[in-house]
Amino acid sequence: MCRRRWPCTPSPRNAPPSPACPTCNDPDPASGLPGLWLAGDYVAGDYPATLEGAVRSGVAAARLMLGA
């Protein structure tokens, strides 16, 4: 497993960049396995790897689970 080393006090100035990348191979919320959905900032979506992106992917995964 890859681990990113963060400085002792993360801030916008020393955090690694996370640009939106529409051509990246981020996973889809539907994993292909029965009963397993993915959510988080790393899941494909309209937002880059941010808190907002994680929240939106969680909402999308919940909607998929509920069939809405």
C-alpha positions in Angstrom: 0.0 0.0 0.0 1.3 3.4 -0.9 1.5 6.0 1.9 2.0 9.7 1.5 4.2 11.3 4.1 2.7 14.5 5.4 4.6 17.2 7.2 3.8 17.6 10.9 1.4 20.5 10.4 -0.5 20.1 7.1 -1.7 23.3 5.5 -2.7 24.4 2.0 0.8 25.7 1.5 2.6 22.3 2.1 -0.2 19.8 1.2 0.3 17.9 -2.1 -1.7 19.1 -5.0 -4.8 17.2 -6.1 -6.0 18.6 -9.4 -9.2 17.5 -11.1 -8.3 14.9 -13.7 -11.2 13.9 -16.0 -9.0 11.3 -17.8 -7.7 9.6 -14.6 -8.8 6.0 -13.9 -10.6 6.7 -10.7 -13.0 3.9 -9.6 -16.7 4.0 -10.2 -19.0 4.0 -7.1 -20.5 0.7 -8.2 -17.7 -1.8 -7.5 -19.0 -4.7 -9.5 -19.3 -6.8 -6.4 -22.8 -7.4 -5.0 -23.5 -5.2 -2.0 -20.2 -3.2 -2.2 -20.2 0.5 -3.2 -17.3 2.8 -3.1 -17.2 6.4 -1.7 -14.5 8.9 -0.9 -12.4 11.6 -2.5 -10.7 9.0 -4.7 -13.9 7.9 -6.5 -14.6 9.3 -9.9 -16.8 12.4 -9.8 -17.1 16.0 -10.7 -14.9 17.4 -7.9 -11.2 16.9 -7.2 -9.9 15.0 -4.2 -11.5 17.4 -1.6 -13.9 17.1 1.3 -16.7 18.2 -1.0 -15.7 15.5 -3.5 -15.8 12.9 -0.7 -19.3 14.1 0.5 -20.7 14.1 -3.0 -19.4 10.6 -3.8 -20.9 9.3 -0.5 -24.3 10.8 -1.5 -24.0 9.2 -5.0 -23.1 5.8 -3.5 -26.1 6.0 -1.1 -28.4 6.8 -4.0 -27.0 3.8 -5.9 -27.6 1.6 -2.9 -31.1 2.7 -2.5 -31.8 2.6 -6.2 -32.9 6.2 -6.4 
